């Protein structure tokens, strides 16, 4: 059974930083991808960043230059460094882990709340 354990969320003032971590255990996907999504109240879940083998990392304009995704393949972990946080970044952040060859074969973390106060 694959489990994704997220950590690092919390309350921070605007302009501050947080680093989210996600550890995937029990995965037998082989070649796989990991990424971060977020969902703000009343809004759809959106992709923040993903690391897909052989693919370029794209960030939405809303976080470009402020957020950086990284991955430790040996530990099957993915990180999201968030700098210069804004109140609009307030959301539940979810980690996703999926099979490279079958993207619908996926797992999601339980989500970690990030709240940015003005």
Secondary structure, DSSP 8 states (H G I E B T S, - for coil): --EEEEE--EEEETT--EEEEEEEES---SSEEEEEEEE-TTS--EEEEEE-TTS-----TTTTTTEEEEEETTTTEEEEEE-S--GGG-EEEEEEEEESS-TTSEEE---EEEEEE-
